[in-house]
């Protein structure tokens, strides 16, 4: 059986974030906006990022997201190194997946939006394009249309195999 690595990582990220309240998750997404994770120190950004946010902006995140510094730091300190990595990936992941649609923040917090679901959306879009391309086939050189369709179909297969 082929391992579905993106799904495994996505589920692991989802599991790690569930240790935190919705407000704490929202704060993590907020403070990781614009963060570029460094592979060599993956998992070690979390503590510094959260502590710095509370220190540099006293009361801001407590008021905005209804979080407690002490409770949040206690939860972060109790994470395994692997869960810290998954939580960082999850927080940064929102910004990687965000297409500026208003409904995406709640969908991400609920787990409906993740890397696997975004790949599936892309695959559906490619399928739709193929369908439209097929309908307009007579307007174009059929060999070029057929070649483009094959490439799109292969992309759909490749994307779906990652899930």
PyMOL CGO cylinders between C-alpha atoms (Angstrom):
from pymol import cmd
from pymol.cgo import CYLINDER

trace = [
    CYLINDER, 0.00, 0.00, 0.00, 1.35, 3.40, -1.01, 0.3, 1, 1, 1, 1, 1, 1,
    CYLINDER, 1.35, 3.40, -1.01, 1.88, 5.88, 1.84, 0.3, 1, 1, 1, 1, 1, 1,
    CYLINDER, 1.88, 5.88, 1.84, -0.10, 9.05, 1.36, 0.3, 1, 1, 1, 1, 1, 1,
    CYLINDER, -0.10, 9.05, 1.36, 2.44, 11.44, 2.86, 0.3, 1, 1, 1, 1, 1, 1,
    CYLINDER, 2.44, 11.44, 2.86, 0.52, 14.70, 2.43, 0.3, 1, 1, 1, 1, 1, 1,
    CYLINDER, 0.52, 14.70, 2.43, -2.55, 13.22, 4.10, 0.3, 1, 1, 1, 1, 1, 1,
    CYLINDER, -2.55, 13.22, 4.10, -0.43, 11.85, 6.97, 0.3, 1, 1, 1, 1, 1, 1,
    CYLINDER, -0.43, 11.85, 6.97, 1.26, 15.22, 7.50, 0.3, 1, 1, 1, 1, 1, 1,
    CYLINDER, 1.26, 15.22, 7.50, -2.04, 17.06, 7.21, 0.3, 1, 1, 1, 1, 1, 1,
    CYLINDER, -2.04, 17.06, 7.21, -3.69, 14.79, 9.80, 0.3, 1, 1, 1, 1, 1, 1,
    CYLINDER, -3.69, 14.79, 9.80, -0.68, 15.07, 12.12, 0.3, 1, 1, 1, 1, 1, 1,
    CYLINDER, -0.68, 15.07, 12.12, -0.87, 18.87, 11.92, 0.3, 1, 1, 1, 1, 1, 1,
    CYLINDER, -0.87, 18.87, 11.92, -4.59, 18.69, 12.65, 0.3, 1, 1, 1, 1, 1, 1,
    CYLINDER, -4.59, 18.69, 12.65, -4.01, 16.47, 15.67, 0.3, 1, 1, 1, 1, 1, 1,
    CYLINDER, -4.01, 16.47, 15.67, -1.32, 18.77, 17.10, 0.3, 1, 1, 1, 1, 1, 1,
    CYLINDER, -1.32, 18.77, 17.10, -3.48, 21.87, 16.81, 0.3, 1, 1, 1, 1, 1, 1,
    CYLINDER, -3.48, 21.87, 16.81, -6.41, 20.26, 18.63, 0.3, 1, 1, 1, 1, 1, 1,
    CYLINDER, -6.41, 20.26, 18.63, -4.48, 20.60, 21.92, 0.3, 1, 1, 1, 1, 1, 1,
    CYLINDER, -4.48, 20.60, 21.92, -5.21, 24.33, 21.68, 0.3, 1, 1, 1, 1, 1, 1,
    CYLINDER, -5.21, 24.33, 21.68, -8.42, 26.34, 21.99, 0.3, 1, 1, 1, 1, 1, 1,
    CYLINDER, -8.42, 26.34, 21.99, -9.89, 28.06, 18.95, 0.3, 1, 1, 1, 1, 1, 1,
    CYLINDER, -9.89, 28.06, 18.95, -8.59, 31.40, 20.24, 0.3, 1, 1, 1, 1, 1, 1,
    CYLINDER, -8.59, 31.40, 20.24, -5.09, 29.96, 20.71, 0.3, 1, 1, 1, 1, 1, 1,
    CYLINDER, -5.09, 29.96, 20.71, -5.18, 28.45, 17.22, 0.3, 1, 1, 1, 1, 1, 1,
    CYLINDER, -5.18, 28.45, 17.22, -6.29, 31.80, 15.80, 0.3, 1, 1, 1, 1, 1, 1,
    CYLINDER, -6.29, 31.80, 15.80, -3.42, 33.54, 17.56, 0.3, 1, 1, 1, 1, 1, 1,
    CYLINDER, -3.42, 33.54, 17.56, -0.92, 31.03, 16.17, 0.3, 1, 1, 1, 1, 1, 1,
    CYLINDER, -0.92, 31.03, 16.17, -2.17, 31.61, 12.63, 0.3, 1, 1, 1, 1, 1, 1,
    CYLINDER, -2.17, 31.61, 12.63, -2.06, 35.36, 13.24, 0.3, 1, 1, 1, 1, 1, 1,
    CYLINDER, -2.06, 35.36, 13.24, 1.51, 35.47, 14.56, 0.3, 1, 1, 1, 1, 1, 1,
    CYLINDER, 1.51, 35.47, 14.56, 2.88, 33.08, 11.93, 0.3, 1, 1, 1, 1, 1, 1,
    CYLINDER, 2.88, 33.08, 11.93, 1.70, 35.35, 9.09, 0.3, 1, 1, 1, 1, 1, 1,
    CYLINDER, 1.70, 35.35, 9.09, 4.79, 36.07, 6.99, 0.3, 1, 1, 1, 1, 1, 1,
    CYLINDER, 4.79, 36.07, 6.99, 6.96, 33.58, 8.85, 0.3, 1, 1, 1, 1, 1, 1,
    CYLINDER, 6.96, 33.58, 8.85, 9.41, 31.58, 6.78, 0.3, 1, 1, 1, 1, 1, 1,
    CYLINDER, 9.41, 31.58, 6.78, 10.22, 28.36, 8.58, 0.3, 1, 1, 1, 1, 1, 1,
    CYLINDER, 10.22, 28.36, 8.58, 13.85, 27.26, 8.63, 0.3, 1, 1, 1, 1, 1, 1,
    CYLINDER, 13.85, 27.26, 8.63, 14.28, 23.49, 8.27, 0.3, 1, 1, 1, 1, 1, 1,
    CYLINDER, 14.28, 23.49, 8.27, 17.31, 23.34, 10.57, 0.3, 1, 1, 1, 1, 1, 1,
    CYLINDER, 17.31, 23.34, 10.57, 15.34, 24.75, 13.49, 0.3, 1, 1, 1, 1, 1, 1,
    CYLINDER, 15.34, 24.75, 13.49, 11.86, 23.51, 12.61, 0.3, 1, 1, 1, 1, 1, 1,
    CYLINDER, 11.86, 23.51, 12.61, 9.86, 23.09, 15.79, 0.3, 1, 1, 1, 1, 1, 1,
    CYLINDER, 9.86, 23.09, 15.79, 11.88, 25.68, 17.67, 0.3, 1, 1, 1, 1, 1, 1,
    CYLINDER, 11.88, 25.68, 17.67, 10.19, 28.73, 16.18, 0.3, 1, 1, 1, 1, 1, 1,
    CYLINDER, 10.19, 28.73, 16.18, 7.03, 28.15, 18.18, 0.3, 1, 1, 1, 1, 1, 1,
    CYLINDER, 7.03, 28.15, 18.18, 8.11, 29.04, 21.71, 0.3, 1, 1, 1, 1, 1, 1,
    CYLINDER, 8.11, 29.04, 21.71, 10.06, 32.12, 20.63, 0.3, 1, 1, 1, 1, 1, 1,
    CYLINDER, 10.06, 32.12, 20.63, 7.30, 33.33, 18.31, 0.3, 1, 1, 1, 1, 1, 1,
    CYLINDER, 7.30, 33.33, 18.31, 4.59, 33.06, 20.97, 0.3, 1, 1, 1, 1, 1, 1,
    CYLINDER, 4.59, 33.06, 20.97, 6.72, 34.52, 23.80, 0.3, 1, 1, 1, 1, 1, 1,
    CYLINDER, 6.72, 34.52, 23.80, 7.82, 37.42, 21.60, 0.3, 1, 1, 1, 1, 1, 1,
    CYLINDER, 7.82, 37.42, 21.60, 4.25, 38.15, 20.56, 0.3, 1, 1, 1, 1, 1, 1,
    CYLINDER, 4.25, 38.15, 20.56, 3.05, 38.37, 24.15, 0.3, 1, 1, 1, 1, 1, 1,
    CYLINDER, 3.05, 38.37, 24.15, 6.11, 40.40, 25.23, 0.3, 1, 1, 1, 1, 1, 1,
    CYLINDER, 6.11, 40.40, 25.23, 6.20, 42.84, 22.32, 0.3, 1, 1, 1, 1, 1, 1,
    CYLINDER, 6.20, 42.84, 22.32, 2.44, 43.44, 22.26, 0.3, 1, 1, 1, 1, 1, 1,
    CYLINDER, 2.44, 43.44, 22.26, 1.22, 43.20, 25.89, 0.3, 1, 1, 1, 1, 1, 1,
    CYLINDER, 1.22, 43.20, 25.89, -2.50, 42.58, 26.11, 0.3, 1, 1, 1, 1, 1, 1,
    CYLINDER, -2.50, 42.58, 26.11, -3.05, 42.64, 22.33, 0.3, 1, 1, 1, 1, 1, 1,
    CYLINDER, -3.05, 42.64, 22.33, -3.44, 38.92, 21.72, 0.3, 1, 1, 1, 1, 1, 1,
    CYLINDER, -3.44, 38.92, 21.72, -5.19, 38.33, 25.02, 0.3, 1, 1, 1, 1, 1, 1,
    CYLINDER, -5.19, 38.33, 25.02, -7.80, 40.89, 23.93, 0.3, 1, 1, 1, 1, 1, 1,
    CYLINDER, -7.80, 40.89, 23.93, -7.97, 39.94, 20.26, 0.3, 1, 1, 1, 1, 1, 1,
    CYLINDER, -7.97, 39.94, 20.26, -8.19, 36.16, 20.67, 0.3, 1, 1, 1, 1, 1, 1,
    CYLINDER, -8.19, 36.16, 20.67, -9.18, 35.73, 24.34, 0.3, 1, 1, 1, 1, 1, 1,
    CYLINDER, -9.18, 35.73, 24.34, -6.05, 33.76, 25.22, 0.3, 1, 1, 1, 1, 1, 1,
    CYLINDER, -6.05, 33.76, 25.22, -3.97, 33.48, 28.38, 0.3, 1, 1, 1, 1, 1, 1,
    CYLINDER, -3.97, 33.48, 28.38, -0.20, 33.73, 28.10, 0.3, 1, 1, 1, 1, 1, 1,
    CYLINDER, -0.20, 33.73, 28.10, 0.39, 31.33, 30.99, 0.3, 1, 1, 1, 1, 1, 1,
    CYLINDER, 0.39, 31.33, 30.99, -2.05, 28.69, 29.73, 0.3, 1, 1, 1, 1, 1, 1,
    CYLINDER, -2.05, 28.69, 29.73, -0.76, 28.89, 26.17, 0.3, 1, 1, 1, 1, 1, 1,
    CYLINDER, -0.76, 28.89, 26.17, 2.91, 28.67, 27.18, 0.3, 1, 1, 1, 1, 1, 1,
    CYLINDER, 2.91, 28.67, 27.18, 2.13, 25.69, 29.40, 0.3, 1, 1, 1, 1, 1, 1,
    CYLINDER, 2.13, 25.69, 29.40, 0.55, 23.88, 26.44, 0.3, 1, 1, 1, 1, 1, 1,
    CYLINDER, 0.55, 23.88, 26.44, 3.45, 24.76, 24.15, 0.3, 1, 1, 1, 1, 1, 1,
    CYLINDER, 3.45, 24.76, 24.15, 6.01, 23.60, 26.71, 0.3, 1, 1, 1, 1, 1, 1,
    CYLINDER, 6.01, 23.60, 26.71, 4.21, 20.25, 26.98, 0.3, 1, 1, 1, 1, 1, 1,
    CYLINDER, 4.21, 20.25, 26.98, 4.40, 19.53, 23.23, 0.3, 1, 1, 1, 1, 1, 1,
    CYLINDER, 4.40, 19.53, 23.23, 6.72, 16.87, 21.91, 0.3, 1, 1, 1, 1, 1, 1,
    CYLINDER, 6.72, 16.87, 21.91, 9.33, 18.17, 19.45, 0.3, 1, 1, 1, 1, 1, 1,
    CYLINDER, 9.33, 18.17, 19.45, 7.42, 16.49, 16.62, 0.3, 1, 1, 1, 1, 1, 1,
    CYLINDER, 7.42, 16.49, 16.62, 4.11, 18.07, 17.65, 0.3, 1, 1, 1, 1, 1, 1,
    CYLINDER, 4.11, 18.07, 17.65, 5.83, 21.48, 17.79, 0.3, 1, 1, 1, 1, 1, 1,
    CYLINDER, 5.83, 21.48, 17.79, 6.96, 20.94, 14.19, 0.3, 1, 1, 1, 1, 1, 1,
    CYLINDER, 6.96, 20.94, 14.19, 3.46, 19.93, 13.11, 0.3, 1, 1, 1, 1, 1, 1,
    CYLINDER, 3.46, 19.93, 13.11, 1.94, 22.94, 14.89, 0.3, 1, 1, 1, 1, 1, 1,
    CYLINDER, 1.94, 22.94, 14.89, 4.35, 25.33, 13.18, 0.3, 1, 1, 1, 1, 1, 1,
    CYLINDER, 4.35, 25.33, 13.18, 3.58, 23.74, 9.80, 0.3, 1, 1, 1, 1, 1, 1,
    CYLINDER, 3.58, 23.74, 9.80, -0.14, 24.02, 10.53, 0.3, 1, 1, 1, 1, 1, 1,
    CYLINDER, -0.14, 24.02, 10.53, 0.06, 27.72, 11.51, 0.3, 1, 1, 1, 1, 1, 1,
    CYLINDER, 0.06, 27.72, 11.51, 2.17, 28.68, 8.49, 0.3, 1, 1, 1, 1, 1, 1,
    CYLINDER, 2.17, 28.68, 8.49, 0.06, 26.40, 6.30, 0.3, 1, 1, 1, 1, 1, 1,
    CYLINDER, 0.06, 26.40, 6.30, -2.95, 28.69, 6.51, 0.3, 1, 1, 1, 1, 1, 1,
    CYLINDER, -2.95, 28.69, 6.51, -1.02, 31.44, 4.77, 0.3, 1, 1, 1, 1, 1, 1,
    CYLINDER, -1.02, 31.44, 4.77, 0.28, 29.02, 2.14, 0.3, 1, 1, 1, 1, 1, 1,
    CYLINDER, 0.28, 29.02, 2.14, -3.26, 27.84, 1.37, 0.3, 1, 1, 1, 1, 1, 1,
    CYLINDER, -3.26, 27.84, 1.37, -5.06, 31.15, 1.74, 0.3, 1, 1, 1, 1, 1, 1,
    CYLINDER, -5.06, 31.15, 1.74, -6.64, 32.42, -1.46, 0.3, 1, 1, 1, 1, 1, 1,
    CYLINDER, -6.64, 32.42, -1.46, -8.20, 35.45, 0.28, 0.3, 1, 1, 1, 1, 1, 1,
    CYLINDER, -8.20, 35.45, 0.28, -11.64, 33.90, 0.45, 0.3, 1, 1, 1, 1, 1, 1,
    CYLINDER, -11.64, 33.90, 0.45, -13.47, 35.12, 3.57, 0.3, 1, 1, 1, 1, 1, 1,
    CYLINDER, -13.47, 35.12, 3.57, -14.70, 31.67, 4.56, 0.3, 1, 1, 1, 1, 1, 1,
    CYLINDER, -14.70, 31.67, 4.56, -11.27, 30.10, 4.66, 0.3, 1, 1, 1, 1, 1, 1,
    CYLINDER, -11.27, 30.10, 4.66, -10.29, 31.07, 8.22, 0.3, 1, 1, 1, 1, 1, 1,
    CYLINDER, -10.29, 31.07, 8.22, -13.20, 29.21, 9.86, 0.3, 1, 1, 1, 1, 1, 1,
    CYLINDER, -13.20, 29.21, 9.86, -12.73, 26.32, 7.41, 0.3, 1, 1, 1, 1, 1, 1,
    CYLINDER, -12.73, 26.32, 7.41, -9.05, 26.06, 8.35, 0.3, 1, 1, 1, 1, 1, 1,
    CYLINDER, -9.05, 26.06, 8.35, -9.82, 26.16, 12.07, 0.3, 1, 1, 1, 1, 1, 1,
    CYLINDER, -9.82, 26.16, 12.07, -12.48, 23.47, 11.64, 0.3, 1, 1, 1, 1, 1, 1,
    CYLINDER, -12.48, 23.47, 11.64, -10.15, 21.24, 9.62, 0.3, 1, 1, 1, 1, 1, 1,
    CYLINDER, -10.15, 21.24, 9.62, -12.22, 21.45, 6.42, 0.3, 1, 1, 1, 1, 1, 1,
    CYLINDER, -12.22, 21.45, 6.42, -9.42, 23.31, 4.64, 0.3, 1, 1, 1, 1, 1, 1,
    CYLINDER, -9.42, 23.31, 4.64, -6.02, 21.60, 4.60, 0.3, 1, 1, 1, 1, 1, 1,
    CYLINDER, -6.02, 21.60, 4.60, -3.34, 20.69, 2.09, 0.3, 1, 1, 1, 1, 1, 1,
    CYLINDER, -3.34, 20.69, 2.09, -5.14, 17.54, 0.98, 0.3, 1, 1, 1, 1, 1, 1,
    CYLINDER, -5.14, 17.54, 0.98, -8.43, 19.38, 0.41, 0.3, 1, 1, 1, 1, 1, 1,
    CYLINDER, -8.43, 19.38, 0.41, -6.67, 22.17, -1.50, 0.3, 1, 1, 1, 1, 1, 1,
    CYLINDER, -6.67, 22.17, -1.50, -4.97, 19.62, -3.79, 0.3, 1, 1, 1, 1, 1, 1,
    CYLINDER, -4.97, 19.62, -3.79, -8.34, 17.98, -4.41, 0.3, 1, 1, 1, 1, 1, 1,
    CYLINDER, -8.34, 17.98, -4.41, -9.82, 21.41, -5.26, 0.3, 1, 1, 1, 1, 1, 1,
    CYLINDER, -9.82, 21.41, -5.26, -7.03, 21.97, -7.78, 0.3, 1, 1, 1, 1, 1, 1,
    CYLINDER, -7.03, 21.97, -7.78, -7.65, 18.56, -9.30, 0.3, 1, 1, 1, 1, 1, 1,
    CYLINDER, -7.65, 18.56, -9.30, -11.38, 19.40, -9.66, 0.3, 1, 1, 1, 1, 1, 1,
    CYLINDER, -11.38, 19.40, -9.66, -10.51, 22.71, -11.31, 0.3, 1, 1, 1, 1, 1, 1,
    CYLINDER, -10.51, 22.71, -11.31, -8.25, 20.92, -13.77, 0.3, 1, 1, 1, 1, 1, 1,
    CYLINDER, -8.25, 20.92, -13.77, -11.05, 18.45, -14.53, 0.3, 1, 1, 1, 1, 1, 1,
    CYLINDER, -11.05, 18.45, -14.53, -13.41, 21.35, -15.19, 0.3, 1, 1, 1, 1, 1, 1,
    CYLINDER, -13.41, 21.35, -15.19, -10.91, 23.00, -17.51, 0.3, 1, 1, 1, 1, 1, 1,
    CYLINDER, -10.91, 23.00, -17.51, -10.50, 19.72, -19.38, 0.3, 1, 1, 1, 1, 1, 1,
    CYLINDER, -10.50, 19.72, -19.38, -14.26, 19.54, -19.81, 0.3, 1, 1, 1, 1, 1, 1,
    CYLINDER, -14.26, 19.54, -19.81, -14.43, 23.06, -21.22, 0.3, 1, 1, 1, 1, 1, 1,
    CYLINDER, -14.43, 23.06, -21.22, -11.46, 22.36, -23.45, 0.3, 1, 1, 1, 1, 1, 1,
    CYLINDER, -11.46, 22.36, -23.45, -13.22, 19.27, -24.78, 0.3, 1, 1, 1, 1, 1, 1,
    CYLINDER, -13.22, 19.27, -24.78, -16.38, 21.28, -25.59, 0.3, 1, 1, 1, 1, 1, 1,
    CYLINDER, -16.38, 21.28, -25.59, -14.37, 23.81, -27.60, 0.3, 1, 1, 1, 1, 1, 1,
    CYLINDER, -14.37, 23.81, -27.60, -12.29, 21.18, -29.37, 0.3, 1, 1, 1, 1, 1, 1,
    CYLINDER, -12.29, 21.18, -29.37, -13.60, 21.98, -32.85, 0.3, 1, 1, 1, 1, 1, 1,
    CYLINDER, -13.60, 21.98, -32.85, -12.38, 25.58, -32.55, 0.3, 1, 1, 1, 1, 1, 1,
    CYLINDER, -12.38, 25.58, -32.55, -8.76, 24.51, -32.15, 0.3, 1, 1, 1, 1, 1, 1,
    CYLINDER, -8.76, 24.51, -32.15, -6.33, 22.13, -33.76, 0.3, 1, 1, 1, 1, 1, 1,
    CYLINDER, -6.33, 22.13, -33.76, -7.40, 18.79, -32.36, 0.3, 1, 1, 1, 1, 1, 1,
    CYLINDER, -7.40, 18.79, -32.36, -3.84, 17.46, -31.94, 0.3, 1, 1, 1, 1, 1, 1,
    CYLINDER, -3.84, 17.46, -31.94, -2.89, 20.44, -29.75, 0.3, 1, 1, 1, 1, 1, 1,
    CYLINDER, -2.89, 20.44, -29.75, -6.10, 20.12, -27.74, 0.3, 1, 1, 1, 1, 1, 1,
    CYLINDER, -6.10, 20.12, -27.74, -5.55, 16.38, -27.26, 0.3, 1, 1, 1, 1, 1, 1,
    CYLINDER, -5.55, 16.38, -27.26, -1.97, 16.95, -26.09, 0.3, 1, 1, 1, 1, 1, 1,
    CYLINDER, -1.97, 16.95, -26.09, -3.06, 19.67, -23.63, 0.3, 1, 1, 1, 1, 1, 1,
    CYLINDER, -3.06, 19.67, -23.63, -5.83, 17.45, -22.34, 0.3, 1, 1, 1, 1, 1, 1,
    CYLINDER, -5.83, 17.45, -22.34, -3.42, 14.57, -21.74, 0.3, 1, 1, 1, 1, 1, 1,
    CYLINDER, -3.42, 14.57, -21.74, -1.10, 16.85, -19.78, 0.3, 1, 1, 1, 1, 1, 1,
    CYLINDER, -1.10, 16.85, -19.78, -3.96, 18.18, -17.66, 0.3, 1, 1, 1, 1, 1, 1,
    CYLINDER, -3.96, 18.18, -17.66, -5.29, 14.67, -17.03, 0.3, 1, 1, 1, 1, 1, 1,
    CYLINDER, -5.29, 14.67, -17.03, -1.81, 13.56, -15.92, 0.3, 1, 1, 1, 1, 1, 1,
    CYLINDER, -1.81, 13.56, -15.92, -1.61, 16.55, -13.56, 0.3, 1, 1, 1, 1, 1, 1,
    CYLINDER, -1.61, 16.55, -13.56, -4.97, 15.55, -12.05, 0.3, 1, 1, 1, 1, 1, 1,
    CYLINDER, -4.97, 15.55, -12.05, -3.74, 11.97, -11.54, 0.3, 1, 1, 1, 1, 1, 1,
    CYLINDER, -3.74, 11.97, -11.54, -0.47, 13.21, -10.01, 0.3, 1, 1, 1, 1, 1, 1,
    CYLINDER, -0.47, 13.21, -10.01, -2.24, 15.59, -7.62, 0.3, 1, 1, 1, 1, 1, 1,
    CYLINDER, -2.24, 15.59, -7.62, -4.75, 12.97, -6.50, 0.3, 1, 1, 1, 1, 1, 1,
    CYLINDER, -4.75, 12.97, -6.50, -1.99, 10.42, -5.88, 0.3, 1, 1, 1, 1, 1, 1,
    CYLINDER, -1.99, 10.42, -5.88, -0.54, 12.78, -3.27, 0.3, 1, 1, 1, 1, 1, 1,
    CYLINDER, -0.54, 12.78, -3.27, -3.69, 12.64, -1.16, 0.3, 1, 1, 1, 1, 1, 1,
]
cmd.load_cgo(trace, "trace")
